[in-house]
Amino acid sequence: MPERRKILVVLKGYPRLSETFIAQELLGLEKAGFHLTLISMRRPTDTKRHPVHDEIKARVVYLPEYLHEEPLRVLKGLFGGLGKPGFKALMKRFLTDLPRDMSRNRFRRLGQALVLAREWPDNGQWLHAHFIHTPASVTDYASILTGVPWTVSAHAKDIWTSPDWELNTKLGTARWAVTCTRSGWEHMRSLTGRPDAVHLSYHGLDLARFSRFEGQHSNRDGSDPSDPVLLLSVGRAVEKKGYDVLLRALALLPKSLNWRFEHIGGGDELARLKALATELGLAGNIVWKGAMAQKEVLAHYRSADLFALACRIAANGDRDGLPNVLVEASSQRLMCLSTDVSGVPELLANGENGLVVPPEDPMAFAGALEAAIRDPALRRRLGDAAEKRVREHFDYHSSIKQLIHLFEEEWQQPS
């Protein structure tokens, strides 16, 4: 077995409730014997933590979130960088990038990279970024300055909101990249002269945390006002999740159909969505539960009758990859209804193990909702098939093994 080098993992923020899939991967690498130090570009804002965060032993180092907040640290980084052999190459690269992205953000990433390179925690021997947009910018710049190689895990928003020139540049300097959906994989491969350095690796699920649900989902069919069908969605209230489409679909359901909708998650659009629900006359049927820890979310998967997520491509190109919540819900035999955006069809096949409709179509979404609400046998059949697919193809141990192989194969190469 090759020597396992100390990896500095650059993250946008840590810990984050919405990024359990990253924490799960970090824990998997630690359990496999990798030495990690987490480099976070932002301090945490979530008030809760998942259990997985408490199991990760890696030290966390926070970079200056805004350069003006820690000017002395940034100046030390600049003066420290001046003496490094890679400084001239870094400035050449920065001055090439700057005209194409004339923003404060570009200067912030340079400053954060200079701080990272000067402080260089725990004598890191490798750099790995989670997300190919801003974390990869810091990582790439730090790699140029220090000469330490870097790799990257790309996900969803970071791929689709990054300009092609930037993806091309980063894929040209990273040793390799992994991403979690076939659509993202194909897009990145099309932008680089090194397509074989881009790998498809589904996140998968830690099935030990999402053990088999031995109970039964209900036989509710929407006919009993005293026992309505329970609809569930988990996700941040942001444009790409399509919650306005979901609300409009709910408003199209027959008035005789009895249902209750619960939403778990925070997000900038919550106030607007609550106002829309009131405008559509739905407020009495909806409970907005806010952010919850993983154990609480698991209990909701088990008590619900149907999971709904109206994924869409946002105006700025942002979109989900394969939402982990669909994999989680499926693992609990909860039938899922979603849209054929990005990686969703890589998990759900319409009529086989879920229901999938076009995005931005409240009428189609409402039709699928009604069919599922009225037919508990359909929900049970699709939910059982979804669980079988998750447990056969979305076990996260497979993605961890793939990452371990990629790292070890790299480290077997001569220096």
Summary of the structure (lengths in Angstrom):
residues: 415
radius of gyration: 22.6
end to end distance: 16.2
largest distance: 74.2
contacts: 1421
relative contact order: 0.12
helix: 48%
strand: 15%
